[in-house]
Amino acid sequence: MRKIVLMGRSGAGKTTLTQALKGERIIYQKTQYINFQGALIDTPGEYAETKRLGYALALYAYEADVVGLLCSATEPFSLFPPNVTCMVNREVVGIVTKTDDPNGNPSRAANWLKLAGCKKIFFVSSYSGDGVAEILQYLKEPGDVLPWEKKIKQNTTKTHKITKVF
């Protein structure tokens, strides 16, 4: 699985998305530090919101294969300046979270991510699971077995080794 670092403001849904990608029960947890969890790197929102801490995000981007910029559908503004994606030499994707919130505006958040330079945009609801499979499929490398593929392989043959995704 390609490694992804998730960046965005506090409350954008980075930790919740991490839990959804890992298939864990969704519980609120405030991220206090950079959290490496296999192929997932969760970052505190304060790092994106504070200039001095923001420099650390640039460094941690080099630990990942893909940078995921998160923007909640409920956010009133974007933290990401236009064309910010050129600041790293990694692939950068946009992830619109909280797409099922009735007060959200997913298309506005997607437009902000496009302005930031994201060519690929994912729409996700971590609570319903919508869009989670698409992100996992995008990060998949040859030889990786995704959770829904694991069940199929186990039912068809017992001799193949199943590799853990995260």
N, C-alpha and C positions, 0 to 999 in steps of 0.2 A: 504494500500500500504506500502510495506517495504521501509524504508528510505535509500537513497543512498547518499553518499558523493562523489563528483567528484573531482579527483586530477590529475594534470598534469601540464606541463610547459605552459607558456604564449603562446597563439595562438593555443593550442591543440584542442580547440573547446568545452570547458566545458560549457560556458555560452550559446553558440549556441545550444548545445545539450539540455541544460535545457529548452530553449525556444521551441525546437522541441518536447520534452517530454510533455510540457504543452500545445502544440497545438497553440502556439503564433506565430505571424509574426516574422520572423528572422530579427533582426536588430543588428548591432554591438554595443556592450556595453562592456566597460572595467570593469571587476570586481575589486573593490578596497578593499573589505573586505569579510569575510565569510558571505554568503548570504543564509539564511534559507528560503525556499519556499515550505512549506508543506512537502512532502516526498523527496524533493530535497535539497541538500546542495551543493552550488556552491562555489568554493574556488579560490582565486587569484593564478595565475601561479607563482608569485614571492614567494609564500610560499613553493612551491616544488623546486624552483631554489635557495633558500637561506637557508643555514644550520640553522641559528637561527630561522627563521620563520618556517622552516620545522617541528620543534618540536610542533608547534601549530596544524599541520595537524594530528599528532598522537593523540592529545587530541580530536580533532573534529571527528576522526574516531569512537570514543566511543559514539557519538551522533547518529550514523547511524547503520543500520542492515547490510548494504553491503557497501564495499569500491569499487569504480570504478576508476581504473587507466586508464587514457586516454593517448593514443599515436597517434598522427596524422600520416597518411600515408605519409605525406610530410616531416616529421622530419628527419634530417640527423643523429641523434643519440638519444639514450634513456637516460632519467634522472634516470630511475629506476635500481638500482643495482640487480644482481642476487639474487634470493630467498628473496626479500624484504617483500613478503607477510606474512612471519612468524612473522613480527614485530607487527602485530595486531591480536587480537583474534576475528576478524570479517571475514565473507566471503569476498573474494577479487575477483573481476572480471576484465578482461581487456576489454577495448573498443577502437577499432581502428576507428578513425574519418577521415573525408575527403576522404572516399574511392572512390569517384567519381572524384577526382582531377587527371588529366592526367599525372601530374608529380609525383604522389604518388606511394608508394610501400606498399600496405596493408599487403602483406605476410611478409615483413621485419618487419613492426611494430608489427604484431601478434607474430612473433618469439621473439622479444624483450620482449613483455608482458609475453610470456610463460617462458622465462628465469627469469623474475622477480618472477615467481611462480603462475601466473594466470592459473587456470585450464579451466575456461570458458571464451571465447573470443567472443565479439560482433563486427560486422562490420557495421558501420553507416555512412550515409550521411545525415546530419541534413537538408540540403537544399532540397534534393529530398524526404526525409522521409524514405529512405531504412534503415531497421534495427531498427527503432524507436519502432515499434510495438513489436518486439521481446524483447526489454529491458522492456517495460511496462508489457508484459506478464510475464516476469521473476520476476518482483517486485510485481506482483499481489498476494494478500492474499485472502483467502476465504471471500466472501461477497463484495469484490471490484467489481465495474462495470467500465470497460474500455470504452473510448469514443465511439468506434464502437459498443460495446455491448449496450450502453445506447440507441442508436437509435433503435435497434432491440427491446429492452424491451418496449420503449415508443410506438412503433407501435403495439405490441402484447397486451399490457394491460396498463391501466392507474392507476391501484390500487397499483402497486408495487412502493415502495419508491426507488428512484435512488440515490445512494451515490456518492458523488463527489470524483474523483480519487485524485486530488491535491487541 
